[in-house]
Amino acid sequence: MQLKMPFLTTDEPSPVPSRVPESPSPTTWEGLDETARIAALGMLARLIARMLAAVPDKETGHE
C-alpha cells in the first residue's frame, strides 16, 4: 500500500516571499531572566552528570 504524503505534493503554488522580512519570534530561552537561566543550566548540568554516572564503563574487563 502506498501512502501519499502531503508535504511531498506540489498541488499549490509556493507562496511569494514578502519584501519585508519578519522578525523572528523570541525563543523560550531568550524570554528567561538571568537567574532563571542559571538555575536551568544548573539543573541540566546535574542531569547530564547523573546520566554519565549511570552509563556503565565500556572498558571494564577488557584489559
ChimeraX attribute file (.defattr): number of C-alpha atoms within 10 A of each C-alpha:
attribute: neighborCount
match mode: 1-to-1
recipient: residues
	/A:1	3
	/A:2	4
	/A:3	5
	/A:4	8
	/A:5	7
	/A:6	8
	/A:7	6
	/A:8	7
	/A:9	8
	/A:10	8
	/A:11	7
	/A:12	6
	/A:13	6
	/A:14	7
	/A:15	6
	/A:16	6
	/A:17	7
	/A:18	7
	/A:19	6
	/A:20	6
	/A:21	7
	/A:22	7
	/A:23	6
	/A:24	6
	/A:25	7
	/A:26	8
	/A:27	8
	/A:28	7
	/A:29	11
	/A:30	10
	/A:31	10
	/A:32	12
	/A:33	9
	/A:34	11
	/A:35	9
	/A:36	12
	/A:37	14
	/A:38	12
	/A:39	11
	/A:40	14
	/A:41	12
	/A:42	12
	/A:43	12
	/A:44	12
	/A:45	12
	/A:46	12
	/A:47	12
	/A:48	12
	/A:49	11
	/A:50	11
	/A:51	10
	/A:52	11
	/A:53	10
	/A:54	9
	/A:55	8
	/A:56	8
	/A:57	9
	/A:58	7
	/A:59	7
	/A:60	7
	/A:61	6
	/A:62	5
	/A:63	4
